[in-house]
Amino acid sequence: MMDAPGAEPEVSMQAIAVPRQDRWRIRQRLLELAIPAVCSDDGHLRVEVRSSVAALQIRSVLRQFSSHRSELVDWLEICWLQASPDRAA
């Protein structure tokens, strides 16, 4: 079936495999970020990726749930060092 001229393109949901015990909390965080997300019966989390910013936000949320605390602390310290205006040029 062809789309009518001027019709908006259909946005599809992308399936992401996440641990079942985390998927509802991940879904809730994505909804807080205005990213449509649905937990499906097959154990996947289905998300709607509308932009590159949404893709980065999804990646960040998944990282928060899949990384150890020490990895997240190290990553945050690296970000602070790179953004520090006091760094010598």
Biopython code that builds the backbone (N, CA, C, O; Angstrom):
import numpy as np
from Bio.PDB.StructureBuilder import StructureBuilder

atoms = [
    (1, "MET", "N", (0.846, -1.175, 0.000)),
    (1, "MET", "CA", (0.000, 0.000, 0.000)),
    (1, "MET", "C", (0.888, 1.234, 0.000)),
    (1, "MET", "O", (1.828, 1.308, 0.791)),
    (2, "MET", "N", (0.625, 2.173, -0.838)),
    (2, "MET", "CA", (1.432, 3.382, -0.950)),
    (2, "MET", "C", (0.838, 4.475, -0.083)),
    (2, "MET", "O", (-0.377, 4.587, 0.079)),
    (3, "ASP", "N", (1.737, 5.275, 0.469)),
    (3, "ASP", "CA", (1.297, 6.401, 1.289)),
    (3, "ASP", "C", (0.762, 7.505, 0.403)),
    (3, "ASP", "O", (1.213, 7.683, -0.728)),
    (4, "ALA", "N", (-0.188, 8.232, 0.915)),
    (4, "ALA", "CA", (-0.730, 9.369, 0.197)),
    (4, "ALA", "C", (0.320, 10.473, 0.170)),
    (4, "ALA", "O", (1.100, 10.601, 1.114)),
    (5, "PRO", "N", (0.353, 11.269, -0.893)),
    (5, "PRO", "CA", (1.303, 12.370, -0.952)),
    (5, "PRO", "C", (1.125, 13.294, 0.257)),
    (5, "PRO", "O", (0.007, 13.647, 0.633)),
    (6, "GLY", "N", (2.254, 13.674, 0.849)),
    (6, "GLY", "CA", (2.208, 14.567, 1.991)),
    (6, "GLY", "C", (1.975, 13.860, 3.321)),
    (6, "GLY", "O", (1.996, 14.498, 4.374)),
    (7, "ALA", "N", (1.752, 12.549, 3.281)),
    (7, "ALA", "CA", (1.540, 11.813, 4.535)),
    (7, "ALA", "C", (2.860, 11.692, 5.283)),
    (7, "ALA", "O", (3.924, 11.576, 4.675)),
    (8, "GLU", "N", (2.779, 11.720, 6.599)),
    (8, "GLU", "CA", (3.987, 11.580, 7.407)),
    (8, "GLU", "C", (4.469, 10.140, 7.336)),
    (8, "GLU", "O", (3.655, 9.219, 7.273)),
    (9, "PRO", "N", (5.799, 9.930, 7.346)),
    (9, "PRO", "CA", (6.311, 8.561, 7.302)),
    (9, "PRO", "C", (5.933, 7.810, 8.573)),
    (9, "PRO", "O", (5.848, 8.389, 9.656)),
    (10, "GLU", "N", (5.709, 6.513, 8.418)),
    (10, "GLU", "CA", (5.357, 5.678, 9.554)),
    (10, "GLU", "C", (6.580, 5.483, 10.441)),
    (10, "GLU", "O", (7.661, 5.153, 9.952)),
    (11, "VAL", "N", (6.411, 5.685, 11.731)),
    (11, "VAL", "CA", (7.498, 5.506, 12.685)),
    (11, "VAL", "C", (7.348, 4.114, 13.280)),
    (11, "VAL", "O", (6.276, 3.747, 13.760)),
    (12, "SER", "N", (8.423, 3.345, 13.245)),
    (12, "SER", "CA", (8.341, 1.989, 13.769)),
    (12, "SER", "C", (9.007, 1.909, 15.137)),
    (12, "SER", "O", (9.854, 2.731, 15.485)),
    (13, "MET", "N", (8.616, 0.926, 15.880)),
    (13, "MET", "CA", (9.187, 0.675, 17.193)),
    (13, "MET", "C", (10.372, -0.267, 17.014)),
    (13, "MET", "O", (10.280, -1.262, 16.295)),
    (14, "GLN", "N", (11.473, 0.049, 17.666)),
    (14, "GLN", "CA", (12.676, -0.779, 17.621)),
    (14, "GLN", "C", (12.715, -1.645, 18.873)),
    (14, "GLN", "O", (12.491, -1.154, 19.979)),
    (15, "ALA", "N", (13.000, -2.942, 18.696)),
    (15, "ALA", "CA", (13.066, -3.863, 19.825)),
    (15, "ALA", "C", (14.461, -3.855, 20.425)),
    (15, "ALA", "O", (15.460, -3.940, 19.710)),
    (16, "ILE", "N", (14.517, -3.752, 21.744)),
    (16, "ILE", "CA", (15.778, -3.773, 22.470)),
    (16, "ILE", "C", (15.692, -4.899, 23.501)),
    (16, "ILE", "O", (14.744, -4.964, 24.283)),
    (17, "ALA", "N", (16.680, -5.775, 23.494)),
    (17, "ALA", "CA", (16.721, -6.846, 24.486)),
    (17, "ALA", "C", (17.333, -6.296, 25.773)),
    (17, "ALA", "O", (18.492, -5.881, 25.799)),
    (18, "VAL", "N", (16.547, -6.301, 26.821)),
    (18, "VAL", "CA", (17.019, -5.850, 28.131)),
    (18, "VAL", "C", (16.607, -6.901, 29.158)),
    (18, "VAL", "O", (15.646, -7.639, 28.940)),
    (19, "PRO", "N", (17.322, -6.972, 30.266)),
    (19, "PRO", "CA", (16.921, -7.927, 31.313)),
    (19, "PRO", "C", (15.485, -7.653, 31.760)),
    (19, "PRO", "O", (15.100, -6.506, 31.982)),
    (20, "ARG", "N", (14.705, -8.722, 31.886)),
    (20, "ARG", "CA", (13.292, -8.562, 32.267)),
    (20, "ARG", "C", (13.129, -7.783, 33.573)),
    (20, "ARG", "O", (12.183, -7.009, 33.720)),
    (21, "GLN", "N", (14.051, -7.986, 34.522)),
    (21, "GLN", "CA", (13.902, -7.323, 35.816)),
    (21, "GLN", "C", (14.105, -5.815, 35.717)),
    (21, "GLN", "O", (13.691, -5.086, 36.618)),
    (22, "ASP", "N", (14.733, -5.330, 34.646)),
    (22, "ASP", "CA", (14.996, -3.897, 34.487)),
    (22, "ASP", "C", (14.072, -3.212, 33.494)),
    (22, "ASP", "O", (13.988, -1.984, 33.492)),
    (23, "ARG", "N", (13.384, -3.955, 32.662)),
    (23, "ARG", "CA", (12.703, -3.312, 31.535)),
    (23, "ARG", "C", (11.606, -2.338, 31.938)),
    (23, "ARG", "O", (11.403, -1.344, 31.240)),
    (24, "TRP", "N", (10.885, -2.578, 33.040)),
    (24, "TRP", "CA", (9.841, -1.642, 33.441)),
    (24, "TRP", "C", (10.441, -0.334, 33.942)),
    (24, "TRP", "O", (9.904, 0.741, 33.672)),
    (25, "ARG", "N", (11.554, -0.422, 34.673)),
    (25, "ARG", "CA", (12.219, 0.804, 35.150)),
    (25, "ARG", "C", (12.838, 1.573, 33.997)),
    (25, "ARG", "O", (12.792, 2.803, 33.980)),
    (26, "ILE", "N", (13.420, 0.862, 33.029)),
    (26, "ILE", "CA", (13.980, 1.517, 31.838)),
    (26, "ILE", "C", (12.860, 2.187, 31.063)),
    (26, "ILE", "O", (12.994, 3.332, 30.632)),
    (27, "ARG", "N", (11.757, 1.475, 30.887)),
    (27, "ARG", "CA", (10.602, 2.039, 30.175)),
    (27, "ARG", "C", (10.126, 3.313, 30.862)),
    (27, "ARG", "O", (9.858, 4.312, 30.194)),
    (28, "GLN", "N", (10.018, 3.290, 32.186)),
    (28, "GLN", "CA", (9.554, 4.459, 32.927)),
    (28, "GLN", "C", (10.484, 5.649, 32.714)),
    (28, "GLN", "O", (10.013, 6.769, 32.518)),
    (29, "ARG", "N", (11.799, 5.424, 32.748)),
    (29, "ARG", "CA", (12.760, 6.516, 32.541)),
    (29, "ARG", "C", (12.646, 7.080, 31.133)),
    (29, "ARG", "O", (12.708, 8.294, 30.939)),
    (30, "LEU", "N", (12.479, 6.196, 30.145)),
    (30, "LEU", "CA", (12.330, 6.672, 28.766)),
    (30, "LEU", "C", (11.056, 7.489, 28.610)),
    (30, "LEU", "O", (11.053, 8.503, 27.912)),
    (31, "LEU", "N", (9.977, 7.062, 29.250)),
    (31, "LEU", "CA", (8.731, 7.833, 29.186)),
    (31, "LEU", "C", (8.911, 9.209, 29.826)),
    (31, "LEU", "O", (8.353, 10.197, 29.348)),
    (32, "GLU", "N", (9.695, 9.273, 30.915)),
    (32, "GLU", "CA", (9.992, 10.568, 31.546)),
    (32, "GLU", "C", (10.731, 11.490, 30.579)),
    (32, "GLU", "O", (10.603, 12.712, 30.660)),
    (33, "LEU", "N", (11.508, 10.900, 29.662)),
    (33, "LEU", "CA", (12.252, 11.668, 28.661)),
    (33, "LEU", "C", (11.433, 11.891, 27.386)),
    (33, "LEU", "O", (11.962, 12.366, 26.381)),
    (34, "ALA", "N", (10.144, 11.549, 27.432)),
    (34, "ALA", "CA", (9.217, 11.699, 26.302)),
    (34, "ALA", "C", (9.606, 10.821, 25.119)),
    (34, "ALA", "O", (9.417, 11.202, 23.964)),
    (35, "ILE", "N", (10.152, 9.644, 25.416)),
    (35, "ILE", "CA", (10.491, 8.664, 24.389)),
    (35, "ILE", "C", (9.489, 7.522, 24.514)),
    (35, "ILE", "O", (9.498, 6.811, 25.519)),
    (36, "PRO", "N", (8.620, 7.329, 23.512)),
    (36, "PRO", "CA", (7.640, 6.253, 23.593)),
    (36, "PRO", "C", (8.321, 4.890, 23.747)),
    (36, "PRO", "O", (9.243, 4.555, 23.005)),
    (37, "ALA", "N", (7.845, 4.109, 24.731)),
    (37, "ALA", "CA", (8.415, 2.795, 25.001)),
    (37, "ALA", "C", (7.317, 1.866, 25.505)),
    (37, "ALA", "O", (6.422, 2.282, 26.240)),
    (38, "VAL", "N", (7.402, 0.588, 25.094)),
    (38, "VAL", "CA", (6.407, -0.414, 25.455)),
    (38, "VAL", "C", (7.126, -1.704, 25.805)),
    (38, "VAL", "O", (8.059, -2.106, 25.109)),
    (39, "CYS", "N", (6.700, -2.356, 26.879)),
    (39, "CYS", "CA", (7.226, -3.675, 27.220)),
    (39, "CYS", "C", (6.361, -4.711, 26.504)),
    (39, "CYS", "O", (5.147, -4.757, 26.697)),
    (40, "SER", "N", (6.997, -5.539, 25.677)),
    (40, "SER", "CA", (6.250, -6.532, 24.919)),
    (40, "SER", "C", (6.268, -7.883, 25.625)),
    (40, "SER", "O", (7.093, -8.125, 26.506)),
    (41, "ASP", "N", (5.353, -8.752, 25.229)),
    (41, "ASP", "CA", (5.237, -10.073, 25.839)),
    (41, "ASP", "C", (6.461, -10.955, 25.591)),
    (41, "ASP", "O", (6.725, -11.882, 26.358)),
    (42, "ASP", "N", (7.205, -10.670, 24.526)),
    (42, "ASP", "CA", (8.368, -11.503, 24.209)),
    (42, "ASP", "C", (9.607, -11.136, 25.022)),
    (42, "ASP", "O", (10.678, -11.702, 24.805)),
    (43, "GLY", "N", (9.470, -10.192, 25.957)),
    (43, "GLY", "CA", (10.580, -9.813, 26.820)),
    (43, "GLY", "C", (11.388, -8.633, 26.326)),
    (43, "GLY", "O", (12.297, -8.175, 27.018)),
    (44, "HIS", "N", (11.076, -8.133, 25.148)),
    (44, "HIS", "CA", (11.798, -6.986, 24.610)),
    (44, "HIS", "C", (11.159, -5.682, 25.073)),
    (44, "HIS", "O", (9.987, -5.631, 25.445)),
    (45, "LEU", "N", (11.954, -4.656, 25.035)),
    (45, "LEU", "CA", (11.472, -3.305, 25.235)),
    (45, "LEU", "C", (11.429, -2.682, 23.849)),
    (45, "LEU", "O", (12.439, -2.673, 23.145)),
    (46, "ARG", "N", (10.297, -2.172, 23.454)),
    (46, "ARG", "CA", (10.170, -1.548, 22.132)),
    (46, "ARG", "C", (10.131, -0.043, 22.326)),
    (46, "ARG", "O", (9.324, 0.491, 23.088)),
    (47, "VAL", "N", (11.033, 0.627, 21.608)),
    (47, "VAL", "CA", (11.150, 2.078, 21.738)),
    (47, "VAL", "C", (11.016, 2.739, 20.382)),
    (47, "VAL", "O", (11.339, 2.152, 19.350)),
    (48, "GLU", "N", (10.541, 3.954, 20.402)),
    (48, "GLU", "CA", (10.394, 4.732, 19.177)),
    (48, "GLU", "C", (11.540, 5.741, 19.117)),
    (48, "GLU", "O", (11.612, 6.657, 19.936)),
    (49, "VAL", "N", (12.421, 5.569, 18.154)),
    (49, "VAL", "CA", (13.580, 6.448, 18.003)),
    (49, "VAL", "C", (13.237, 7.471, 16.919)),
    (49, "VAL", "O", (13.229, 7.160, 15.728)),
    (50, "ARG", "N", (12.958, 8.684, 17.356)),
    (50, "ARG", "CA", (12.531, 9.735, 16.424)),
    (50, "ARG", "C", (13.660, 10.648, 15.981)),
    (50, "ARG", "O", (13.531, 11.363, 14.986)),
    (51, "SER", "N", (14.779, 10.629, 16.721)),
    (51, "SER", "CA", (15.873, 11.542, 16.396)),
    (51, "SER", "C", (17.182, 10.998, 16.941)),
    (51, "SER", "O", (17.200, 10.024, 17.694)),
    (52, "SER", "N", (18.270, 11.635, 16.552)),
    (52, "SER", "CA", (19.573, 11.224, 17.070)),
    (52, "SER", "C", (19.686, 11.548, 18.558)),
    (52, "SER", "O", (20.359, 10.830, 19.298)),
    (53, "VAL", "N", (19.039, 12.614, 18.999)),
    (53, "VAL", "CA", (19.047, 12.950, 20.428)),
    (53, "VAL", "C", (18.339, 11.843, 21.216)),
    (53, "VAL", "O", (18.818, 11.426, 22.270)),
    (54, "ALA", "N", (17.211, 11.375, 20.706)),
    (54, "ALA", "CA", (16.496, 10.279, 21.372)),
    (54, "ALA", "C", (17.364, 9.027, 21.413)),
    (54, "ALA", "O", (17.370, 8.316, 22.418)),
    (55, "ALA", "N", (18.092, 8.746, 20.344)),
    (55, "ALA", "CA", (18.978, 7.574, 20.313)),
    (55, "ALA", "C", (20.057, 7.690, 21.389)),
    (55, "ALA", "O", (20.367, 6.705, 22.061)),
    (56, "LEU", "N", (20.626, 8.869, 21.557)),
    (56, "LEU", "CA", (21.640, 9.083, 22.596)),
    (56, "LEU", "C", (21.047, 8.954, 23.997)),
    (56, "LEU", "O", (21.683, 8.407, 24.898)),
    (57, "GLN", "N", (19.833, 9.457, 24.174)),
    (57, "GLN", "CA", (19.182, 9.338, 25.475)),
    (57, "GLN", "C", (18.895, 7.872, 25.802)),
    (57, "GLN", "O", (19.078, 7.442, 26.940)),
    (58, "ILE", "N", (18.453, 7.116, 24.817)),
    (58, "ILE", "CA", (18.192, 5.690, 25.015)),
    (58, "ILE", "C", (19.486, 4.989, 25.389)),
    (58, "ILE", "O", (19.513, 4.189, 26.325)),
    (59, "ARG", "N", (20.553, 5.281, 24.669)),
    (59, "ARG", "CA", (21.862, 4.674, 24.972)),
    (59, "ARG", "C", (22.294, 4.998, 26.394)),
    (59, "ARG", "O", (22.794, 4.128, 27.107)),
    (60, "SER", "N", (22.104, 6.239, 26.806)),
    (60, "SER", "CA", (22.498, 6.660, 28.142)),
    (60, "SER", "C", (21.692, 5.929, 29.214)),
    (60, "SER", "O", (22.254, 5.474, 30.210)),
    (61, "VAL", "N", (20.388, 5.815, 29.014)),
    (61, "VAL", "CA", (19.541, 5.116, 29.988)),
    (61, "VAL", "C", (19.945, 3.649, 30.079)),
    (61, "VAL", "O", (20.045, 3.101, 31.177)),
    (62, "LEU", "N", (20.179, 3.007, 28.933)),
    (62, "LEU", "CA", (20.591, 1.604, 28.946)),
    (62, "LEU", "C", (21.925, 1.436, 29.662)),
    (62, "LEU", "O", (22.136, 0.460, 30.383)),
    (63, "ARG", "N", (22.815, 2.389, 29.459)),
    (63, "ARG", "CA", (24.124, 2.332, 30.113)),
    (63, "ARG", "C", (23.976, 2.439, 31.635)),
    (63, "ARG", "O", (24.675, 1.746, 32.375)),
    (64, "GLN", "N", (23.087, 3.289, 32.094)),
    (64, "GLN", "CA", (22.860, 3.448, 33.529)),
    (64, "GLN", "C", (22.436, 2.136, 34.180)),
    (64, "GLN", "O", (22.805, 1.853, 35.320)),
    (65, "PHE", "N", (21.668, 1.346, 33.456)),
    (65, "PHE", "CA", (21.162, 0.098, 34.015)),
    (65, "PHE", "C", (22.105, -1.081, 33.801)),
    (65, "PHE", "O", (22.001, -2.080, 34.513)),
    (66, "SER", "N", (23.021, -0.993, 32.840)),
    (66, "SER", "CA", (23.864, -2.146, 32.526)),
    (66, "SER", "C", (25.294, -2.027, 33.052)),
    (66, "SER", "O", (26.024, -3.018, 33.082)),
    (67, "SER", "N", (25.695, -0.843, 33.460)),
    (67, "SER", "CA", (27.070, -0.636, 33.919)),
    (67, "SER", "C", (27.162, -0.725, 35.438)),
    (67, "SER", "O", (26.194, -0.472, 36.156)),
    (68, "HIS", "N", (28.332, -1.087, 35.898)),
    (68, "HIS", "CA", (28.604, -1.080, 37.331)),
    (68, "HIS", "C", (28.792, 0.366, 37.779)),
    (68, "HIS", "O", (29.166, 1.233, 36.989)),
    (69, "ARG", "N", (28.534, 0.604, 39.033)),
    (69, "ARG", "CA", (28.636, 1.956, 39.582)),
    (69, "ARG", "C", (30.029, 2.541, 39.344)),
    (69, "ARG", "O", (30.153, 3.712, 38.986)),
    (70, "SER", "N", (31.067, 1.744, 39.537)),
    (70, "SER", "CA", (32.433, 2.252, 39.370)),
    (70, "SER", "C", (32.686, 2.705, 37.931)),
    (70, "SER", "O", (33.398, 3.684, 37.707)),
    (71, "GLU", "N", (32.111, 2.002, 36.960)),
    (71, "GLU", "CA", (32.259, 2.414, 35.556)),
    (71, "GLU", "C", (31.579, 3.752, 35.315)),
    (71, "GLU", "O", (32.110, 4.604, 34.602)),
    (72, "LEU", "N", (30.408, 3.939, 35.907)),
    (72, "LEU", "CA", (29.681, 5.197, 35.737)),
    (72, "LEU", "C", (30.414, 6.354, 36.405)),
    (72, "LEU", "O", (30.431, 7.463, 35.872)),
    (73, "VAL", "N", (31.018, 6.109, 37.559)),
    (73, "VAL", "CA", (31.791, 7.140, 38.250)),
    (73, "VAL", "C", (33.006, 7.520, 37.406)),
    (73, "VAL", "O", (33.290, 8.705, 37.235)),
    (74, "ASP", "N", (33.726, 6.527, 36.876)),
    (74, "ASP", "CA", (34.881, 6.810, 36.014)),
    (74, "ASP", "C", (34.471, 7.628, 34.794)),
    (74, "ASP", "O", (35.153, 8.586, 34.432)),
    (75, "TRP", "N", (33.366, 7.256, 34.163)),
    (75, "TRP", "CA", (32.878, 7.956, 32.971)),
    (75, "TRP", "C", (32.517, 9.401, 33.309)),
    (75, "TRP", "O", (32.824, 10.313, 32.542)),
    (76, "LEU", "N", (31.867, 9.612, 34.453)),
    (76, "LEU", "CA", (31.496, 10.963, 34.873)),
    (76, "LEU", "C", (32.734, 11.810, 35.147)),
    (76, "LEU", "O", (32.771, 12.986, 34.787)),
    (77, "GLU", "N", (33.749, 11.223, 35.780)),
    (77, "GLU", "CA", (34.981, 11.967, 36.047)),
    (77, "GLU", "C", (35.682, 12.374, 34.755)),
    (77, "GLU", "O", (36.224, 13.475, 34.664)),
    (78, "ILE", "N", (35.673, 11.497, 33.761)),
    (78, "ILE", "CA", (36.257, 11.832, 32.454)),
    (78, "ILE", "C", (35.491, 12.994, 31.822)),
    (78, "ILE", "O", (36.094, 13.910, 31.263)),
    (79, "CYS", "N", (34.169, 12.952, 31.912)),
    (79, "CYS", "CA", (33.354, 14.046, 31.359)),
    (79, "CYS", "C", (33.670, 15.365, 32.055)),
    (79, "CYS", "O", (33.786, 16.399, 31.397)),
    (80, "TRP", "N", (33.809, 15.338, 33.370)),
    (80, "TRP", "CA", (34.127, 16.552, 34.113)),
    (80, "TRP", "C", (35.487, 17.107, 33.700)),
    (80, "TRP", "O", (35.642, 18.317, 33.538)),
    (81, "LEU", "N", (36.459, 16.234, 33.533)),
    (81, "LEU", "CA", (37.792, 16.680, 33.131)),
    (81, "LEU", "C", (37.775, 17.313, 31.749)),
    (81, "LEU", "O", (38.459, 18.310, 31.518)),
    (82, "GLN", "N", (37.008, 16.751, 30.835)),
    (82, "GLN", "CA", (36.945, 17.285, 29.478)),
    (82, "GLN", "C", (36.202, 18.598, 29.423)),
    (82, "GLN", "O", (36.480, 19.429, 28.558)),
    (83, "ALA", "N", (35.267, 18.801, 30.323)),
    (83, "ALA", "CA", (34.463, 20.019, 30.304)),
    (83, "ALA", "C", (35.001, 21.106, 31.216)),
    (83, "ALA", "O", (34.457, 22.210, 31.237)),
    (84, "SER", "N", (36.049, 20.824, 31.966)),
    (84, "SER", "CA", (36.567, 21.773, 32.932)),
    (84, "SER", "C", (37.217, 22.988, 32.261)),
    (84, "SER", "O", (38.138, 22.829, 31.460)),
    (85, "PRO", "N", (36.747, 24.197, 32.580)),
    (85, "PRO", "CA", (37.357, 25.405, 31.998)),
    (85, "PRO", "C", (38.730, 25.699, 32.589)),
    (85, "PRO", "O", (39.488, 26.500, 32.042)),
    (86, "ASP", "N", (39.049, 25.048, 33.709)),
    (86, "ASP", "CA", (40.342, 25.274, 34.364)),
    (86, "ASP", "C", (41.476, 24.457, 33.753)),
    (86, "ASP", "O", (42.634, 24.623, 34.134)),
    (87, "ARG", "N", (41.156, 23.593, 32.826)),
    (87, "ARG", "CA", (42.210, 22.756, 32.202)),
    (87, "ARG", "C", (43.185, 23.635, 31.452)),
    (87, "ARG", "O", (42.795, 24.586, 30.774)),
    (88, "ALA", "N", (44.450, 23.309, 31.582)),
    (88, "ALA", "CA", (45.485, 24.059, 30.852)),
    (88, "ALA", "C", (45.412, 23.695, 29.372)),
    (88, "ALA", "O", (45.251, 22.527, 29.021)),
    (89, "ALA", "N", (45.528, 24.672, 28.532)),
    (89, "ALA", "CA", (45.433, 24.432, 27.084)),
    (89, "ALA", "C", (46.730, 23.917, 26.515)),
    (89, "ALA", "O", (46.819, 23.665, 25.313)),
]
sb = StructureBuilder()
sb.init_structure("model")
sb.init_model(0)
sb.init_chain("A")
sb.init_seg("    ")
for serial, (resi, resn, name, xyz) in enumerate(atoms, 1):
    if name == "N":
        sb.init_residue(resn, " ", resi, " ")
    sb.init_atom(name, np.array(xyz, "f"), 0.0, 1.0, " ", f" {name:<3s}", serial, name[0])
structure = sb.get_structure()
